[in-house]
Amino acid sequence: MIEKFGFENIIAWQKAHSFVLLVYKTTRFFPEDEKFGLISQFRRAAVSIEANIAEGYRRISKAEKLRFLNVAQASLEECRDYIILSRDLEFINFDTFESLHDSVETASKLLNGYCNGIINNNGNKD
């Protein structure tokens, strides 16, 4: 069995990773002329969510951890916009919109909870 990295045990990272996979699966069907536009931007922002959670995991101080998690939150909000834009451009149907929306909402709630846990943890100085 392959051992998981520490950040892989964070539920917020797991949900963010699932969201990234869904974004990649969904954007495969976007118009070819969006390859360097919306597809690239959407994927980059989605990957940024999970990558910043992973990078923040190993930071020692609360301030550093929270800085990376805040970048993840910002990328998550960017993805919310791309979901709406994809719907309005009719690149996705209602079911796909709902699936992306639900996935990003779940990741957002868990990421916010993770941030609050770090903020309220008095055992970590900084």
Secondary structure as GFF3:
##gff-version 3
##sequence-region A 1 126
A	DSSP	three_ten_helix	6	9	.	.	.	ID=ss1
A	DSSP	alpha_helix	11	27	.	.	.	ID=ss2
A	DSSP	three_ten_helix	32	34	.	.	.	ID=ss3
A	DSSP	alpha_helix	38	57	.	.	.	ID=ss4
A	DSSP	alpha_helix	62	88	.	.	.	ID=ss5
A	DSSP	alpha_helix	94	120	.	.	.	ID=ss6
###
